[in-house]
Amino acid sequence: MTATQRQQKTALATVKPPLLKIYGLQCIVLLVASGFTYSINGVVAKSLLIGGLISVLPNAYFARQVFKYAGAAYAREVNQSFYRAEAGKFIATVGLFAATFAMVRPLSAVAVFSAYLVGMLLNTLLVAVLKNTGAR
Amino acid sequence: MGLALIAVSLMIGFGALGTAIGFALLGGKLLEGSARQPELAPMLQGKMFLIAGLLDAVPMIGVGIAMYVLFVVVPGLPA
């Protein structure tokens, strides 16, 4: 391992939040909420699950792309991976929403958007809370 | 129906434009900050990741509503 690679690895370890923990926790919350709702209304439970997945999957892709590089020596690569990640996330979100509304019937749109919104807020909250606990 | 399609294109277009401007500013500041103080670059990257999540939350919801209009509302409208 060269000195640059070692430096890159150290920088990644200091900057990278525990992504597996963040997205795993989101999936667990999503499954529990969907499971509870299933006993009341199956369509709403399905819509909650879909809305949450539309939030979690593009965000997980985004996080994976963003933390490919770290450190001042790789500032250009970090920036490029940020732009690539954002474009990918945008396209994935558009595609998933389009596929959901075009193919899934019956569907509760309010539940889809509510789960999506909660997923986004939960993502920000978990990143803010867990970012200093180290990479896993 | 034509107006609904214009609304969809505006929602997607302005959503993408807003996100693009926000990310351009964010990326520019990251490069500037990394050049000024290289030892802070990893910390800036972590903060940028956090802000990026907040930055594109609202445009993404707009895009979702656009898809709802396109695939649920528009097919129900008379041609």
Backbone of each chain as ProteinMPNN parsed JSONL, in Angstrom:
{"seq_chain_A": "MTATQRQQKTALATVKPPLLKIYGLQCIVLLVASGFTYSINGVVAKSLLIGGLISVLPNAYFARQVFKYAGAAYAREVNQSFYRAEAGKFIATVGLFAATFAMVRPLSAVAVFSAYLVGMLLNTLLVAVLKNTGAR", "coords_chain_A": {"N_chain_A": [[0.846, -1.204, 0.0], [0.658, 2.146, -0.971], [1.897, 5.391, 0.197], [0.08, 7.423, -0.403], [-2.281, 5.99, -0.777], [-2.608, 4.989, 1.783], [-2.989, 7.335, 3.197], [-5.367, 8.171, 2.051], [-7.077, 6.139, 2.921], [-7.062, 6.544, 5.671], [-8.189, 9.101, 5.791], [-10.733, 8.559, 4.774], [-11.692, 6.875, 6.783], [-11.932, 8.662, 8.891], [-13.851, 10.463, 8.012], [-16.108, 9.147, 7.054], [-19.469, 8.431, 7.675], [-21.33, 5.951, 9.628], [-22.575, 4.158, 7.345], [-23.898, 1.737, 6.805], [-25.197, 1.223, 9.183], [-26.883, 3.471, 9.336], [-28.596, 3.23, 7.04], [-29.539, 0.661, 7.377], [-30.934, 0.91, 9.792], [-32.921, 2.659, 8.987], [-34.308, 1.021, 7.179], [-35.254, -0.916, 8.948], [-36.981, 0.598, 10.604], [-38.822, 1.308, 8.675], [-39.858, -1.201, 7.884], [-41.04, -2.034, 10.29], [-42.978, -0.023, 10.725], [-44.531, -0.399, 8.449], [-45.377, -3.02, 8.868], [-46.938, -2.765, 11.205], [-48.967, -1.139, 10.197], [-50.083, -2.809, 8.349], [-51.91, -4.512, 9.548], [-54.06, -2.861, 9.848], [-54.636, -1.565, 7.372], [-54.016, -2.843, 4.275], [-53.318, -1.691, 1.794], [-52.374, 0.861, 2.451], [-50.191, 0.098, 4.002], [-48.561, -1.151, 2.078], [-48.108, 1.059, 0.424], [-46.713, 2.727, 2.178], [-44.377, 1.245, 2.534], [-43.344, 1.252, -0.077], [-42.985, 4.027, -0.525], [-41.081, 4.599, 1.449], [-38.948, 3.004, 0.569], [-38.378, 4.27, -1.843], [-37.195, 6.511, -0.868], [-34.994, 5.5, 0.626], [-33.351, 3.854, -1.086], [-32.219, 5.505, -3.335], [-30.846, 7.325, -1.678], [-28.999, 5.709, -0.362], [-27.42, 4.891, -2.511], [-26.386, 7.386, -3.208], [-24.881, 8.029, -0.899], [-22.973, 5.997, -0.983], [-21.584, 6.589, -3.335], [-20.6, 9.146, -2.735], [-18.717, 8.797, -0.687], [-16.495, 7.61, -1.865], [-14.031, 8.74, -2.22], [-11.709, 10.674, -0.22], [-10.276, 13.471, 1.552], [-7.911, 16.215, 1.155], [-6.186, 15.983, -0.996], [-7.663, 14.691, -2.841], [-9.659, 16.394, -3.66], [-10.834, 17.245, -6.074], [-11.766, 14.814, -7.147], [-13.561, 14.087, -5.16], [-15.453, 16.099, -5.43], [-16.354, 15.606, -8.05], [-17.435, 13.064, -7.7], [-19.494, 13.705, -5.998], [-21.178, 15.222, -7.682], [-21.804, 13.284, -9.606], [-23.084, 11.427, -8.01], [-25.317, 12.891, -7.181], [-26.664, 13.332, -9.592], [-27.257, 10.687, -10.279], [-28.895, 10.002, -8.121], [-31.059, 11.713, -8.509], [-32.073, 10.798, -10.985], [-32.661, 8.149, -10.283], [-34.644, 8.56, -8.337], [-36.679, 9.836, -9.82], [-37.231, 7.77, -11.655], [-38.074, 5.673, -9.925], [-40.351, 6.799, -8.677], [-41.92, 7.203, -10.963], [-42.221, 4.556, -11.911], [-43.607, 3.472, -9.749], [-46.045, 4.975, -9.641], [-47.007, 4.407, -12.163], [-47.293, 1.644, -12.295], [-48.151, 0.388, -9.898], [-51.111, -0.595, -8.491], [-53.877, -1.067, -6.308], [-53.068, 2.159, -4.829], [-51.987, 4.305, -2.196], [-51.477, 7.564, -2.494], [-50.967, 9.59, -0.675], [-49.881, 8.209, 1.491], [-47.549, 7.243, 0.288], [-46.099, 9.641, -0.238], [-45.927, 10.637, 2.361], [-44.369, 8.674, 3.671], [-42.071, 8.926, 2.16], [-41.259, 11.541, 2.772], [-40.852, 11.335, 5.561], [-38.815, 9.455, 5.496], [-36.75, 10.956, 4.267], [-36.335, 12.949, 6.215], [-35.605, 11.363, 8.389], [-33.265, 10.271, 7.431], [-31.543, 12.541, 7.287], [-31.515, 13.208, 9.986], [-30.407, 10.882, 11.18], [-27.892, 10.828, 9.971], [-26.824, 13.196, 10.999], [-26.809, 12.605, 13.729], [-25.355, 10.191, 13.969], [-22.925, 10.597, 12.705], [-20.484, 11.014, 13.929], [-19.752, 8.672, 15.082], [-18.047, 6.96, 13.852], [-16.828, 4.946, 11.054], [-18.412, 2.0, 9.723]], "CA_chain_A": [[0.0, 0.0, 0.0], [1.481, 3.352, -1.051], [1.612, 6.41, 1.226], [-1.147, 8.139, -0.808], [-3.427, 5.106, -0.5], [-2.751, 4.922, 3.245], [-3.551, 8.634, 3.589], [-6.757, 8.154, 1.577], [-7.818, 5.221, 3.791], [-7.214, 7.215, 6.967], [-9.153, 10.205, 5.618], [-12.074, 7.955, 4.637], [-12.121, 6.363, 8.084], [-12.321, 9.765, 9.781], [-14.974, 11.256, 7.498], [-17.258, 8.347, 6.63], [-20.421, 8.043, 8.718], [-21.656, 4.516, 9.555], [-23.645, 4.107, 6.334], [-24.675, 0.501, 6.947], [-26.052, 1.413, 10.36], [-27.89, 4.494, 9.009], [-29.611, 2.74, 6.104], [-30.161, -0.516, 7.997], [-31.904, 1.41, 10.781], [-34.067, 3.199, 8.228], [-35.076, -0.12, 6.649], [-35.953, -1.55, 10.07], [-38.097, 1.493, 10.961], [-39.776, 1.2, 7.578], [-40.53, -2.504, 7.956], [-41.882, -2.06, 11.49], [-44.137, 0.854, 10.472], [-45.354, -1.054, 7.436], [-45.968, -4.2, 9.501], [-48.023, -2.317, 12.087], [-50.065, -0.602, 9.392], [-50.674, -3.89, 7.552], [-53.081, -5.063, 10.254], [-55.17, -1.905, 9.711], [-54.957, -1.368, 5.963], [-52.962, -3.424, 3.45], [-52.896, -0.767, 0.724], [-51.55, 1.916, 3.078], [-48.92, -0.536, 4.394], [-47.773, -1.321, 0.842], [-47.704, 2.386, -0.027], [-45.673, 3.198, 3.105], [-43.149, 0.508, 2.225], [-42.822, 1.745, -1.365], [-42.51, 5.409, -0.317], [-39.837, 4.544, 2.218], [-37.879, 2.451, -0.28], [-38.001, 5.311, -2.82], [-36.3, 7.421, -0.153], [-33.775, 4.846, 1.128], [-32.461, 3.311, -2.126], [-31.364, 6.526, -3.947], [-29.951, 7.915, -0.677], [-27.904, 4.765, -0.119], [-26.536, 5.014, -3.686], [-25.735, 8.694, -3.072], [-23.863, 7.945, 0.155], [-21.901, 5.102, -1.437], [-20.784, 7.315, -4.335], [-19.952, 10.322, -2.142], [-17.571, 8.45, 0.144], [-15.491, 6.834, -2.572], [-12.747, 9.423, -2.013], [-11.692, 11.65, 0.878], [-8.996, 14.15, 1.751], [-7.678, 17.402, 0.326], [-5.494, 15.592, -2.225], [-8.662, 14.159, -3.767], [-10.799, 17.332, -3.643], [-11.496, 17.229, -7.383], [-12.496, 13.542, -7.271], [-14.685, 14.166, -4.217], [-16.457, 16.969, -6.053], [-16.938, 14.9, -9.204], [-18.291, 11.959, -7.233], [-20.711, 14.341, -5.471], [-22.045, 15.574, -8.816], [-22.277, 12.035, -10.206], [-24.031, 10.839, -7.057], [-26.565, 13.663, -7.177], [-27.362, 13.036, -10.852], [-27.784, 9.323, -10.156], [-29.992, 10.013, -7.156], [-32.194, 12.383, -9.154], [-32.627, 9.884, -12.0], [-33.25, 6.991, -9.586], [-35.893, 8.99, -7.686], [-37.677, 10.028, -10.883], [-37.586, 6.448, -12.174], [-38.83, 4.896, -8.939], [-41.682, 7.413, -8.553], [-42.658, 6.935, -12.204], [-42.583, 3.129, -11.931], [-44.624, 3.255, -8.714], [-47.362, 5.522, -10.024], [-47.476, 3.805, -13.413], [-47.509, 0.194, -12.254], [-48.738, -0.168, -8.67], [-52.536, -0.292, -8.26], [-54.216, 0.267, -5.813], [-51.97, 2.835, -4.129], [-52.351, 5.526, -1.474], [-50.43, 8.551, -2.812], [-50.635, 10.331, 0.557], [-48.972, 7.355, 2.276], [-46.255, 7.207, -0.41], [-45.388, 10.902, -0.003], [-45.626, 10.76, 3.796], [-43.234, 7.793, 3.971], [-40.901, 9.513, 1.502], [-40.861, 12.72, 3.566], [-40.299, 10.855, 6.835], [-37.534, 8.827, 5.16], [-35.752, 12.01, 4.044], [-36.028, 13.584, 7.497], [-34.906, 10.375, 9.204], [-31.922, 10.165, 6.87], [-30.776, 13.702, 7.739], [-31.379, 13.108, 11.439], [-29.472, 9.8, 11.516], [-26.539, 11.242, 9.559], [-26.369, 14.211, 11.957], [-26.592, 12.004, 15.052], [-24.394, 9.087, 13.968], [-21.746, 10.821, 11.862], [-19.244, 11.015, 14.697], [-19.526, 7.402, 15.772], [-17.045, 6.181, 13.114], [-17.31, 4.146, 9.92], [-18.572, 0.543, 9.919]], "C_chain_A": [[0.883, 1.257, 0.0], [1.069, 4.356, 0.027], [0.309, 7.158, 0.908], [-2.381, 7.301, -0.498], [-3.704, 5.022, 0.996], [-3.436, 6.19, 3.762], [-5.042, 8.692, 3.241], [-7.625, 7.299, 2.496], [-8.077, 5.864, 5.149], [-8.248, 8.326, 6.885], [-10.571, 9.662, 5.514], [-12.606, 7.463, 5.981], [-12.573, 7.488, 9.002], [-13.594, 10.453, 9.321], [-16.252, 10.433, 7.298], [-18.215, 8.033, 7.787], [-20.766, 6.557, 8.592], [-22.851, 4.275, 8.635], [-24.538, 2.884, 6.498], [-25.669, 0.633, 8.105], [-27.205, 2.375, 10.028], [-28.99, 3.904, 8.123], [-30.285, 1.465, 6.601], [-31.238, -0.114, 8.989], [-33.153, 1.959, 10.084], [-34.945, 2.072, 7.694], [-35.863, -0.795, 7.772], [-37.169, -0.721, 10.475], [-39.226, 1.366, 9.936], [-40.575, -0.101, 7.646], [-41.471, -2.578, 9.158], [-43.147, -1.223, 11.271], [-45.099, 0.201, 9.487], [-46.073, -2.269, 8.02], [-47.126, -3.842, 10.413], [-49.234, -1.871, 11.279], [-50.795, -1.706, 8.628], [-51.929, -4.474, 8.213], [-54.303, -4.148, 10.123], [-55.617, -1.794, 8.249], [-53.788, -1.844, 5.091], [-52.426, -2.472, 2.39], [-51.986, 0.325, 1.287], [-50.194, 1.337, 3.482], [-48.001, -0.692, 3.189], [-47.242, 0.03, 0.359], [-46.605, 2.963, 0.864], [-44.332, 2.54, 2.78], [-42.512, 1.037, 0.938], [-42.243, 3.151, -1.211], [-41.19, 5.438, 0.434], [-38.68, 4.029, 1.382], [-37.425, 3.467, -1.333], [-37.049, 6.312, -2.164], [-34.952, 6.749, 0.151], [-32.818, 4.452, -0.006], [-31.614, 4.39, -2.826], [-30.407, 7.181, -2.947], [-28.759, 7.014, -0.387], [-26.905, 4.813, -1.277], [-25.715, 6.303, -3.586], [-24.576, 8.611, -2.062], [-22.675, 7.092, -0.296], [-20.979, 5.817, -2.434], [-19.96, 8.429, -3.68], [-18.684, 9.943, -1.383], [-16.62, 7.471, -0.546], [-14.09, 7.411, -2.334], [-12.858, 10.335, -0.793], [-10.313, 12.286, 0.953], [-8.776, 15.27, 0.754], [-7.006, 17.049, -0.997], [-6.476, 15.118, -3.291], [-9.867, 15.093, -3.89], [-11.564, 17.307, -4.966], [-12.344, 15.954, -7.557], [-13.732, 13.528, -6.355], [-15.819, 14.97, -4.839], [-17.153, 16.27, -7.212], [-17.857, 13.778, -8.752], [-19.575, 12.506, -6.609], [-21.687, 14.639, -6.605], [-22.648, 14.317, -9.45], [-23.339, 11.395, -9.312], [-25.362, 11.565, -7.092], [-27.363, 13.397, -8.455], [-28.002, 11.652, -10.795], [-28.975, 9.265, -9.224], [-31.247, 10.629, -7.767], [-32.878, 11.438, -10.148], [-33.306, 8.689, -11.332], [-34.582, 7.371, -8.938], [-37.003, 9.169, -8.717], [-38.169, 8.668, -11.392], [-38.446, 5.652, -11.21], [-40.241, 5.469, -8.74], [-42.537, 7.087, -9.781], [-43.125, 5.487, -12.24], [-43.691, 2.849, -10.924], [-45.993, 3.725, -9.184], [-47.9, 4.903, -11.315], [-47.918, 2.371, -13.222], [-48.244, -0.327, -11.023], [-50.18, 0.319, -8.508], [-53.112, -1.362, -7.339], [-53.067, 0.844, -4.976], [-52.511, 4.053, -3.396], [-51.222, 6.541, -1.665], [-49.997, 9.31, -1.559], [-49.643, 9.522, 1.395], [-47.591, 7.298, 1.628], [-45.456, 8.472, -0.09], [-45.031, 11.084, 1.469], [-44.402, 9.922, 4.15], [-41.952, 8.358, 3.356], [-40.344, 10.672, 2.325], [-40.218, 12.287, 4.878], [-38.941, 10.197, 6.601], [-36.434, 9.858, 4.967], [-35.335, 12.658, 5.367], [-35.217, 12.647, 8.393], [-33.461, 10.227, 8.739], [-31.035, 11.306, 7.388], [-30.487, 13.605, 9.239], [-30.332, 12.059, 11.818], [-28.043, 10.161, 11.126], [-25.988, 12.238, 10.572], [-26.022, 13.578, 13.302], [-25.432, 11.012, 15.035], [-23.08, 9.395, 13.261], [-20.425, 10.806, 12.641], [-18.955, 9.698, 15.399], [-18.562, 6.488, 15.011], [-17.644, 5.279, 12.067], [-17.416, 2.677, 10.291], [-18.471, -0.151, 8.567]], "O_chain_A": [[1.747, 1.415, 0.862], [0.038, 4.199, 0.68], [-0.465, 7.486, 1.807], [-3.394, 7.815, -0.023], [-4.855, 4.988, 1.431], [-4.318, 6.145, 4.619], [-5.861, 9.187, 4.016], [-8.756, 7.667, 2.817], [-9.168, 5.746, 5.706], [-9.077, 8.486, 7.781], [-11.503, 10.225, 6.089], [-13.789, 7.603, 6.289], [-13.489, 7.305, 9.803], [-14.346, 10.974, 10.145], [-17.355, 10.976, 7.367], [-17.802, 7.429, 8.777], [-20.517, 5.962, 7.543], [-23.993, 4.198, 9.089], [-25.758, 2.963, 6.355], [-26.821, 0.21, 8.011], [-28.355, 2.126, 10.391], [-30.175, 4.057, 8.418], [-31.449, 1.209, 6.294], [-32.315, -0.709, 9.031], [-34.281, 1.751, 10.532], [-36.172, 2.153, 7.746], [-37.008, -1.201, 7.571], [-38.258, -1.262, 10.667], [-40.407, 1.323, 10.28], [-41.796, -0.108, 7.489], [-42.571, -3.121, 9.056], [-44.251, -1.663, 11.592], [-46.316, 0.242, 9.664], [-47.237, -2.518, 7.707], [-48.162, -4.507, 10.414], [-50.375, -2.179, 11.623], [-51.973, -1.567, 8.297], [-52.877, -4.874, 7.537], [-55.439, -4.598, 10.267], [-56.801, -1.911, 7.932], [-52.69, -1.294, 5.174], [-51.225, -2.448, 2.118], [-50.966, 0.67, 0.69], [-49.165, 1.995, 3.327], [-46.807, -0.402, 3.267], [-46.09, 0.144, -0.06], [-45.677, 3.608, 0.375], [-43.292, 3.197, 2.755], [-41.3, 1.244, 0.871], [-41.151, 3.437, -1.702], [-40.29, 6.207, 0.098], [-37.566, 4.545, 1.467], [-36.245, 3.526, -1.679], [-36.195, 6.892, -2.835], [-33.897, 7.354, -0.042], [-31.614, 4.685, 0.093], [-30.397, 4.225, -2.913], [-29.291, 7.552, -3.309], [-27.642, 7.493, -0.189], [-25.694, 4.781, -1.059], [-24.512, 6.31, -3.846], [-23.46, 9.056, -2.33], [-21.521, 7.423, -0.025], [-19.758, 5.671, -2.383], [-18.793, 8.636, -4.013], [-17.692, 10.671, -1.422], [-16.018, 6.614, 0.101], [-13.104, 6.678, -2.257], [-13.954, 10.717, -0.385], [-9.322, 11.725, 0.486], [-9.357, 15.289, -0.331], [-7.22, 17.723, -2.005], [-6.173, 15.136, -4.484], [-10.973, 14.641, -4.19], [-12.795, 17.343, -4.978], [-13.475, 16.005, -8.042], [-14.795, 13.029, -6.725], [-16.985, 14.577, -4.785], [-18.375, 16.328, -7.345], [-18.919, 13.559, -9.334], [-20.622, 11.861, -6.675], [-22.877, 14.344, -6.502], [-23.832, 14.281, -9.785], [-24.354, 10.889, -9.792], [-26.418, 10.936, -7.04], [-28.585, 13.253, -8.412], [-29.146, 11.469, -11.211], [-29.952, 8.567, -9.495], [-32.356, 10.132, -7.569], [-34.102, 11.3, -10.149], [-34.383, 8.264, -11.75], [-35.539, 6.597, -8.982], [-38.128, 8.711, -8.516], [-39.371, 8.448, -11.54], [-39.428, 5.028, -11.612], [-41.21, 4.716, -8.646], [-43.713, 6.743, -9.663], [-44.282, 5.211, -12.558], [-44.61, 2.079, -11.206], [-46.973, 2.981, -9.135], [-49.111, 4.879, -11.534], [-48.828, 1.913, -13.914], [-48.892, -1.371, -11.09], [-50.424, 1.52, -8.401], [-52.837, -2.536, -7.59], [-52.211, 0.11, -4.483], [-53.386, 4.753, -3.905], [-50.148, 6.405, -1.078], [-48.821, 9.636, -1.394], [-48.688, 10.073, 1.942], [-46.577, 7.303, 2.326], [-44.286, 8.395, 0.284], [-43.97, 11.616, 1.795], [-43.501, 10.394, 4.844], [-40.88, 8.278, 3.956], [-39.138, 10.777, 2.548], [-39.17, 12.804, 5.265], [-38.023, 10.358, 7.405], [-35.314, 9.669, 5.442], [-34.151, 12.888, 5.614], [-34.274, 13.067, 9.063], [-32.549, 10.075, 9.551], [-29.924, 11.074, 7.864], [-29.377, 13.879, 9.697], [-29.476, 12.306, 12.667], [-27.096, 9.846, 11.847], [-24.825, 12.147, 10.965], [-25.047, 13.974, 13.942], [-24.62, 10.984, 15.96], [-22.198, 8.537, 13.217], [-19.364, 10.604, 12.051], [-18.034, 9.607, 16.21], [-18.282, 5.375, 15.455], [-18.808, 4.888, 12.156], [-16.614, 2.165, 11.072], [-18.575, -1.375, 8.491]]}, "seq_chain_B": "MGLALIAVSLMIGFGALGTAIGFALLGGKLLEGSARQPELAPMLQGKMFLIAGLLDAVPMIGVGIAMYVLFVVVPGLPA", "coords_chain_B": {"N_chain_B": [[-55.276, 19.066, -20.324], [-52.891, 19.627, -21.643], [-51.931, 21.765, -20.123], [-51.408, 20.469, -17.728], [-49.279, 18.853, -18.467], [-47.386, 20.813, -19.041], [-47.101, 21.837, -16.481], [-45.954, 19.623, -15.202], [-43.495, 19.436, -16.563], [-42.367, 21.864, -15.798], [-42.158, 21.498, -13.035], [-40.315, 19.353, -12.846], [-38.155, 20.411, -14.274], [-37.499, 22.873, -12.928], [-36.987, 21.823, -10.437], [-34.702, 20.265, -10.933], [-33.003, 22.322, -11.748], [-32.792, 23.954, -9.458], [-31.592, 22.155, -7.654], [-29.22, 21.744, -9.018], [-28.018, 24.301, -8.99], [-27.699, 24.652, -6.234], [-25.963, 22.5, -5.632], [-23.775, 23.198, -7.169], [-22.885, 25.537, -5.902], [-22.312, 24.459, -3.394], [-20.319, 22.551, -4.029], [-18.349, 24.224, -5.077], [-17.675, 25.72, -2.819], [-16.657, 23.68, -1.25], [-14.328, 22.955, -2.631], [-12.955, 25.369, -2.423], [-12.7, 25.652, 0.348], [-11.195, 23.338, 0.91], [-8.861, 23.952, -0.423], [-7.961, 26.172, 0.964], [-7.696, 25.288, 3.655], [-6.352, 22.441, 3.937], [-6.311, 20.419, 5.882], [-8.814, 20.379, 6.929], [-10.419, 19.21, 5.083], [-11.61, 16.473, 5.113], [-13.526, 16.792, 7.169], [-15.109, 18.817, 6.105], [-16.177, 17.457, 3.953], [-17.854, 15.588, 5.187], [-19.698, 17.327, 6.369], [-20.726, 18.45, 4.069], [-22.046, 16.291, 2.951], [-24.13, 15.995, 4.75], [-25.518, 18.431, 4.429], [-26.179, 18.203, 1.761], [-28.177, 16.278, 1.774], [-30.263, 17.721, 2.934], [-30.531, 19.734, 1.089], [-31.55, 18.653, -1.359], [-34.003, 17.642, -0.662], [-36.532, 18.968, -0.847], [-36.799, 19.659, -3.699], [-36.89, 16.986, -4.629], [-39.279, 16.02, -3.612], [-40.99, 17.626, -5.055], [-40.49, 16.58, -7.593], [-41.529, 14.041, -7.216], [-44.252, 14.676, -6.885], [-44.706, 15.674, -9.424], [-44.449, 13.325, -10.923], [-46.641, 11.972, -9.94], [-48.719, 13.583, -10.894], [-48.29, 13.221, -13.625], [-48.639, 10.435, -14.05], [-50.935, 9.653, -12.694], [-52.902, 11.725, -12.46], [-53.051, 12.97, -15.04], [-53.743, 10.786, -16.909], [-56.405, 10.474, -16.173], [-57.662, 12.738, -17.056], [-59.813, 14.401, -19.488], [-59.093, 14.099, -22.982]], "CA_chain_B": [[-54.197, 18.074, -20.31], [-51.654, 20.314, -22.039], [-51.442, 22.548, -18.985], [-50.859, 19.515, -16.745], [-47.954, 18.435, -18.942], [-46.479, 21.955, -18.839], [-46.833, 21.882, -15.039], [-45.004, 18.535, -14.9], [-42.158, 19.775, -17.065], [-41.833, 22.947, -14.965], [-41.776, 20.945, -11.731], [-39.073, 18.581, -12.979], [-37.088, 21.312, -14.738], [-37.051, 23.791, -11.877], [-36.397, 20.986, -9.38], [-33.326, 19.943, -11.346], [-32.227, 23.571, -11.784], [-32.527, 24.35, -8.066], [-30.603, 21.231, -7.103], [-27.94, 21.971, -9.705], [-27.413, 25.543, -8.466], [-27.295, 24.374, -4.853], [-24.782, 21.631, -5.614], [-22.635, 23.934, -7.725], [-22.384, 26.402, -4.828], [-21.76, 23.583, -2.351], [-19.072, 21.976, -4.539], [-17.368, 25.314, -5.171], [-17.219, 26.053, -1.456], [-15.833, 22.562, -0.761], [-13.007, 23.092, -3.246], [-12.327, 26.56, -1.856], [-12.342, 25.33, 1.725], [-10.11, 22.342, 0.904], [-7.628, 24.617, -0.867], [-7.503, 27.076, 2.025], [-7.251, 24.522, 4.825], [-6.431, 21.028, 3.51], [-6.527, 19.491, 7.015], [-10.247, 20.357, 7.24], [-11.163, 18.641, 3.947], [-12.516, 15.37, 5.471], [-14.654, 17.308, 7.955], [-15.974, 19.549, 5.168], [-16.886, 16.461, 3.141], [-18.937, 15.06, 6.029], [-20.726, 18.364, 6.5], [-21.354, 18.618, 2.756], [-22.975, 15.166, 2.8], [-25.3, 16.307, 5.58], [-26.256, 19.536, 3.805], [-26.702, 17.713, 0.475], [-29.45, 15.606, 2.069], [-31.295, 18.745, 3.155], [-30.652, 20.551, -0.124], [-32.372, 18.103, -2.435], [-35.243, 17.03, -0.154], [-37.723, 19.648, -1.37], [-36.947, 19.383, -5.139], [-37.254, 15.586, -4.878], [-40.718, 15.889, -3.361], [-41.598, 18.237, -6.241], [-40.383, 15.6, -8.679], [-42.507, 12.989, -6.903], [-45.591, 15.201, -7.199], [-44.772, 15.73, -10.892], [-44.707, 11.961, -11.41], [-48.029, 11.665, -9.579], [-49.573, 14.291, -11.863], [-48.095, 12.63, -14.947], [-49.11, 9.056, -14.198], [-52.229, 9.406, -12.05], [-53.876, 12.787, -12.75], [-53.19, 13.191, -16.491], [-54.548, 9.762, -17.6], [-57.826, 10.63, -15.837], [-58.21, 13.955, -17.67], [-60.294, 14.222, -20.866], [-58.081, 14.497, -23.972]], "C_chain_B": [[-52.849, 18.703, -20.677], [-51.051, 21.096, -20.893], [-50.812, 21.644, -17.924], [-49.454, 19.077, -17.165], [-46.93, 19.565, -18.798], [-46.098, 22.049, -17.354], [-45.809, 20.825, -14.646], [-43.601, 18.91, -15.355], [-41.535, 20.903, -16.247], [-41.363, 22.403, -13.613], [-40.459, 20.181, -11.815], [-37.903, 19.507, -13.345], [-36.574, 22.218, -13.643], [-36.467, 23.031, -10.684], [-34.945, 20.677, -9.691], [-32.448, 21.191, -11.318], [-31.833, 24.004, -10.371], [-31.463, 23.468, -7.441], [-29.229, 21.492, -7.722], [-27.245, 23.224, -9.168], [-26.884, 25.309, -7.046], [-26.029, 23.534, -4.798], [-23.557, 22.328, -6.182], [-22.027, 24.836, -6.658], [-21.668, 25.576, -3.761], [-20.4, 23.022, -2.779], [-17.974, 23.022, -4.636], [-16.796, 25.66, -3.811], [-16.338, 24.943, -0.885], [-14.419, 22.663, -1.319], [-12.237, 24.262, -2.634], [-11.827, 26.273, -0.434], [-11.186, 24.346, 1.795], [-8.782, 22.978, 0.485], [-7.07, 25.519, 0.234], [-6.939, 26.305, 3.217], [-7.384, 23.02, 4.526], [-6.73, 20.07, 4.66], [-8.005, 19.41, 7.383], [-11.079, 19.651, 6.159], [-12.076, 17.466, 4.322], [-13.748, 15.841, 6.257], [-15.657, 18.051, 7.051], [-16.786, 18.581, 4.32], [-18.07, 15.872, 3.913], [-20.075, 16.058, 6.168], [-21.474, 18.562, 5.181], [-22.375, 17.507, 2.502], [-24.274, 15.433, 3.564], [-26.171, 17.377, 4.911], [-26.873, 19.087, 2.478], [-28.049, 17.016, 0.664], [-30.584, 16.596, 2.258], [-31.6, 19.497, 1.866], [-31.623, 19.962, -1.14], [-33.663, 17.437, -1.934], [-36.48, 17.647, -0.817], [-37.879, 19.459, -2.894], [-37.375, 17.947, -5.443], [-38.743, 15.355, -4.622], [-41.49, 16.503, -4.54], [-41.598, 17.289, -7.427], [-41.39, 14.461, -8.471], [-43.927, 13.431, -7.229], [-45.776, 15.296, -8.719], [-45.092, 14.353, -11.476], [-46.145, 11.531, -11.101], [-48.993, 12.316, -10.581], [-49.502, 13.593, -13.223], [-48.756, 11.263, -15.09], [-50.465, 8.776, -13.571], [-53.265, 10.438, -12.468], [-54.126, 12.909, -14.261], [-53.988, 12.08, -17.202], [-56.04, 9.864, -17.318], [-58.478, 11.839, -16.486], [-58.76, 13.66, -19.073], [-59.269, 14.771, -21.86], [-58.438, 15.818, -24.655]], "O_chain_B": [[-51.811, 18.363, -20.108], [-49.836, 21.104, -20.698], [-49.812, 22.003, -17.302], [-48.557, 18.947, -16.332], [-45.766, 19.325, -18.477], [-44.943, 22.302, -17.011], [-44.905, 21.093, -13.855], [-42.632, 18.724, -14.619], [-40.326, 20.911, -16.02], [-40.309, 22.792, -13.109], [-39.589, 20.339, -10.958], [-36.809, 19.394, -12.793], [-35.366, 22.331, -13.438], [-35.568, 23.525, -10.004], [-34.07, 20.806, -8.835], [-31.287, 21.129, -10.914], [-30.686, 24.375, -10.122], [-30.545, 23.957, -6.782], [-28.208, 21.464, -7.034], [-26.039, 23.216, -8.921], [-25.773, 25.716, -6.706], [-25.124, 23.817, -4.012], [-22.435, 22.086, -5.737], [-20.806, 24.901, -6.517], [-20.586, 25.928, -3.292], [-19.45, 23.016, -1.997], [-16.815, 22.751, -4.322], [-15.592, 25.866, -3.662], [-15.396, 25.209, -0.138], [-13.438, 22.484, -0.597], [-11.04, 24.167, -2.364], [-10.699, 26.604, -0.071], [-10.296, 24.489, 2.633], [-7.718, 22.595, 0.971], [-5.856, 25.617, 0.412], [-5.861, 26.614, 3.724], [-8.408, 22.409, 4.831], [-7.336, 19.02, 4.445], [-8.416, 18.478, 8.074], [-12.294, 19.511, 6.3], [-13.228, 17.45, 3.891], [-14.859, 15.356, 6.043], [-16.871, 17.931, 7.211], [-17.946, 18.847, 4.004], [-19.152, 15.683, 3.356], [-21.251, 15.701, 6.097], [-22.68, 18.807, 5.165], [-23.432, 17.744, 1.917], [-25.368, 15.134, 3.084], [-27.393, 17.246, 4.838], [-27.959, 19.537, 2.113], [-28.947, 17.142, -0.169], [-31.71, 16.367, 1.816], [-32.745, 19.849, 1.581], [-32.431, 20.688, -1.719], [-34.339, 16.747, -2.697], [-37.363, 16.93, -1.289], [-38.974, 19.131, -3.35], [-38.125, 17.706, -6.388], [-39.388, 14.584, -5.333], [-42.513, 15.967, -4.968], [-42.575, 17.203, -8.17], [-42.015, 13.985, -9.418], [-44.713, 12.662, -7.781], [-46.862, 15.033, -9.236], [-45.897, 14.228, -12.399], [-46.781, 10.827, -11.885], [-49.944, 11.691, -11.049], [-50.521, 13.399, -13.886], [-49.36, 10.963, -16.119], [-51.087, 7.761, -13.883], [-54.394, 10.076, -12.799], [-55.275, 12.946, -14.703], [-54.841, 12.398, -18.03], [-56.857, 9.403, -18.115], [-59.703, 11.965, -16.477], [-58.248, 12.784, -19.769], [-58.648, 15.802, -21.601], [-57.692, 16.292, -25.512]]}, "name": "protein", "num_of_chains": 2, "seq": "MTATQRQQKTALATVKPPLLKIYGLQCIVLLVASGFTYSINGVVAKSLLIGGLISVLPNAYFARQVFKYAGAAYAREVNQSFYRAEAGKFIATVGLFAATFAMVRPLSAVAVFSAYLVGMLLNTLLVAVLKNTGARMGLALIAVSLMIGFGALGTAIGFALLGGKLLEGSARQPELAPMLQGKMFLIAGLLDAVPMIGVGIAMYVLFVVVPGLPA"}
